[in-house]
């Protein structure tokens, strides 16, 4: 199975070690996740993926806070 676009973007953000690139990677991942959430919002069958995206969004927020600080 091929990973979805949001999973690829999320993985790239969580593995980014260059602080200069991290903000862009997080933004890209968040946009991909929000787009996927919009696609999924019309169905109830994908609740597990919706929960996974919500968890990933929280994780990105923590990474952004810890690595880029409050102003990011």
MOFENFEN-V422385 format. One record per residue. N is the residue number from 1. OMEGA is omega in radians with two decimals (none if undefined). D_FIRST is the distance of its C-alpha to the first C-alpha in whole Angstrom. Layout:
N	OMEGA	D_FIRST
N	OMEGA	D_FIRST
This chain:
1	3.13	0
2	3.11	4
3	3.13	6
4	-3.07	9
5	-3.11	12
6	3.14	14
7	3.11	12
8	-3.14	13
9	3.12	16
10	3.14	17
11	3.12	16
12	3.14	18
13	-3.08	21
14	-3.13	21
15	-3.10	21
16	3.13	24
17	-3.14	27
18	-3.11	29
19	3.13	31
20	-3.13	32
21	-3.02	28
22	-3.12	27
23	3.12	29
24	3.14	27
25	3.13	23
26	3.13	24
27	3.12	25
28	3.14	22
29	3.13	20
30	3.12	22
31	3.12	22
32	3.13	19
33	3.13	18
34	3.10	22
35	3.13	20
36	3.09	17
37	3.10	20
38	3.10	22
39	-3.06	19
40	-3.01	19
41	-3.11	22
42	-3.13	23
43	3.08	21
44	-3.04	22
45	-3.05	18
46	-3.10	16
47	-3.12	19
48	3.10	17
49	3.10	15
50	3.10	18
51	3.12	20
52	3.12	17
53	3.13	18
54	3.10	21
55	3.14	21
56	3.11	20
57	3.10	23
58	3.12	25
59	3.11	24
60	3.11	24
61	3.12	28
62	3.12	29
63	-3.14	28
64	-3.14	29
65	-3.06	32
66	-3.02	33
67	-3.09	32
68	3.08	33
69	-3.09	36
70	-3.02	37
71	-3.08	38
72	none	34
